[in-house]
């Protein structure tokens, strides 16, 4: 039986972990391996690890670093960052990483989704889409390369296409809400849930576990992903890696 998951999302930049705000002003929050060790102790549902430099610099995944993360991790891992071929996906999964996320490469060449699904299985293929809400017209627009490049494809049509090509999961990241910690874009989440039947995860905006409860109430079973919520504490955003306790998850039905 599927259940909702609470997923910390870590961003790698210049070798360390950072947290952004609307994809800008990265703030250093720690070392990748140390963060994985802490999340191990907190019995995290799943961990998403995105190398935000890789696509911009057109650099292939850091396989040595991924090997170290996989060896250290006791939780399911999802990696994203300049994966451009099924062969790379096979290599990443062989290291012990359960899921491989693609973004810009999926938009540029949707056939890659099918190639990866055939190579590593649908369950290991994640399509992550960074989106902004349109200011003058209704709807949303996909951006790649850390929010720098605007894509001409229709957002909801591409979600459907990704599912048809073999995406096992679709992650939607709200650029507008990134780092704001004021709640998810629930309207966006509902529309994505109505558009696709595969598992979805929503990222961008969570600041409390109550925000995650609102997301589950809005769309049902979902991956409630967040960055700032799990690396900051308090109004001054002091760096402190944290995760809801079992009691907190049980109280809100996020078991």
C-alpha positions, 0 to 999 in steps of 0.5 A, spaced: 500 500 500 502 506 498 503 511 503 505 519 503 513 520 504 517 526 507 523 527 503 528 532 505 532 535 498 539 536 499 542 541 494 550 540 492 554 546 490 561 547 490 562 541 493 558 542 499 550 543 501 547 549 500 540 552 501 537 557 496 531 562 496 527 562 489 533 559 486 538 565 488 543 566 494 545 559 496 547 559 503 552 553 505 549 548 510 554 543 511 557 537 508 553 532 504 556 525 507 555 528 514 548 530 513 547 523 510 549 520 517 544 525 521 538 523 516 540 516 517 539 516 525 533 520 524 530 514 520 528 518 514 523 516 509 527 517 503 532 522 501 533 527 494 540 529 492 541 534 487 547 537 484 545 544 482 552 545 478 552 539 474 547 541 468 549 548 468 557 546 467 555 540 463 559 536 468 557 528 468 555 526 475 560 525 480 560 517 481 565 517 486 561 522 491 555 518 489 558 511 491 560 514 498 553 517 499 550 510 497 555 506 502 553 511 507 546 511 506 541 507 510 535 510 506 532 510 499 536 515 495 534 519 489 540 523 485 539 528 480 544 532 476 546 532 469 544 525 467 544 525 460 544 517 458 541 511 460 548 508 461 549 513 466 543 511 470 545 504 470 551 506 473 548 510 478 543 505 480 549 500 480 552 504 486 546 502 490 542 509 489 534 507 488 532 513 483 535 517 478 532 524 477 532 528 470 530 535 468 533 539 463 535 532 459 528 530 459 525 536 456 530 537 451 529 529 449 523 526 452 525 519 449 531 519 454 525 517 459 523 511 455 531 509 454 532 509 462 525 506 464 527 500 459 534 500 462 533 501 470 526 500 470 520 505 471 520 505 478 527 508 478 526 514 473 524 520 476 522 527 472 523 533 476 520 539 473 522 546 476 516 551 475 514 558 475 507 561 476 505 565 470 504 572 472 500 575 466 497 569 464 494 562 468 498 556 468 505 555 469 512 555 465 518 550 466 525 552 467 531 549 467 539 550 469 537 553 476 531 557 473 535 560 468 532 557 461 525 558 460 522 552 456 517 553 451 513 546 452 506 546 455 507 544 463 501 540 464 502 536 457 509 535 458 507 532 465 502 527 461 508 526 456 513 524 461 508 519 464 507 516 457 514 515 456 515 511 462 516 516 468 515 512 475 515 519 479 514 526 477 517 531 482 514 538 481 518 544 484 515 551 485 521 556 484 516 561 487 516 558 493 523 555 494 526 557 501 520 561 503 517 556 508 510 559 507 507 553 505 506 549 498 502 551 492 496 547 493 493 549 487 499 547 483 499 540 487 492 539 485 492 540 478 498 536 477 495 530 481 489 531 476 493 530 470 498 524 472 496 518 475 503 516 477 506 517 484 508 525 485 512 529 490 511 536 491 517 541 493 518 548 495 515 552 500 514 547 506 516 550 513 512 546 518 509 539 518 502 542 518 504 544 511 505 537 509 499 535 512 495 540 508 498 537 502 496 530 503 489 533 505 489 536 498 492 531 494 492 524 497 498 520 497 504 524 495 511 525 497 512 531 501 519 534 499 522 540 503 529 543 503 529 549 508 525 545 513 530 540 514 536 544 515 534 551 518 531 552 525 527 558 528 526 565 525 533 567 524 534 560 520 540 557 524 543 551 520 540 545 524 539 538 520 532 536 523 526 531 521 519 530 524 519 524 530 515 518 529 510 521 534 509 527 529 508 523 523 503 519 526 499 525 529 498 528 523 497 521 519 504 521 515 506 514 518 
